[in-house]
Amino acid sequence: MPIIALRPDKVRQRTSQCRKPSGWLGRVSLWSMNRRHSKLTDWGLARVAIAAGDTILDVGCGGGRTVAKLAAQAPAGRVYGIDYSPDSVMVSRRTNQDAIAAGRVSIDEASVAALPFASDTFDLVTGVETHFWWGESLGGGMREVFRVLRPGGRLLFIAEFYNGGRHARYAERLGALTGMAALDPEQHRSLFTNAGFTDVRVVDDAPRGWICALGTKPKE
Ligand SMILES: C[S@@+](CC[C@H](N)C(=O)[O-])C[C@H]1O[C@@H](n2cnc3c(N)ncnc32)[C@H](O)[C@@H]1O
């Protein structure tokens, strides 16, 4: 990965379209991420059982491909996506236009720091390649996803940017340049545990450089 040799301003310029996609370049990034994150997403989603009638939220939904995958796995349920980028919302709505028309999917503009949902709503919340961008909202975002999950509901984060695996050499440097939170597997575990989740499981596929973290909101 030659990113380490890039000038800091160029690195920041490139990564800003992943942090909050905007304009035509943002839309190109979203279409590209829909393609590039697909295998990683499938790998992570395979760790969690999804029932046909589940109510699911994908936070930082980007171009909406994860929402489409979730809607296919929960054909009798309902899937919501939120993203704080208006362009992500637009691309995600286009990706899911048929399911939206059928009343099975909704996509809205919102930050993880203030989710526009009632407490105890979702069976599952997912976040793919997003939590390391939340910066100062990371703690508040964890509190919000915990709040909107129903007791017994699960949170799943899936990412390939983390401090470990084949990206370990770059993660710290890239984090310092961009503000991305390069958490290691143990820090992912603490993030979930400190937010109140139980049955926390972190899967680190070091050769591929993929990580997922899964936790359950206790039933009381
Ligand atoms: C790298 S993209 C990943 C998009 C998508 N999940 C995927 O896997 O292709 C990160 C997304 O998270 C969104 N995001 C970052 N911070 C956010 C926040 N605090 N609240 C809501 N969305 C956020 C960005 O706007 C962007 O669309």
The ligand as a Gaussian input file, in Angstrom:
#p B3LYP/6-31G(d) Opt

LIG

0 1
 C      -15.865000       4.844000       4.341000
 S      -17.600000       5.215000       4.136000
 C      -18.349000       3.600000       4.269000
 C      -19.708000       3.578000       3.654000
 C      -20.416000       2.229000       3.670000
 N      -20.739000       1.801000       5.028000
 C      -19.599000       1.188000       2.962000
 O      -19.197000       0.195000       3.583000
 O      -19.310000       1.377000       1.764000
 C      -17.984000       5.939000       5.726000
 C      -19.391000       6.515000       5.770000
 O      -19.695000       6.838000       7.125000
 C      -20.333000       8.095000       7.148000
 N      -20.108000       8.710000       8.471000
 C      -18.913000       9.041000       9.037000
 N      -19.090000       9.587000      10.241000
 C      -20.432000       9.613000      10.462000
 C      -21.255000      10.067000      11.535000
 N      -20.694000      10.636000      12.635000
 N      -22.594000       9.937000      11.434000
 C      -23.150000       9.386000      10.316000
 N      -22.428000       8.933000       9.257000
 C      -21.086000       9.051000       9.332000
 C      -19.701000       8.881000       5.997000
 O      -20.481000       9.967000       5.562000
 C      -19.556000       7.782000       4.946000
 O      -20.681000       7.696000       4.090000

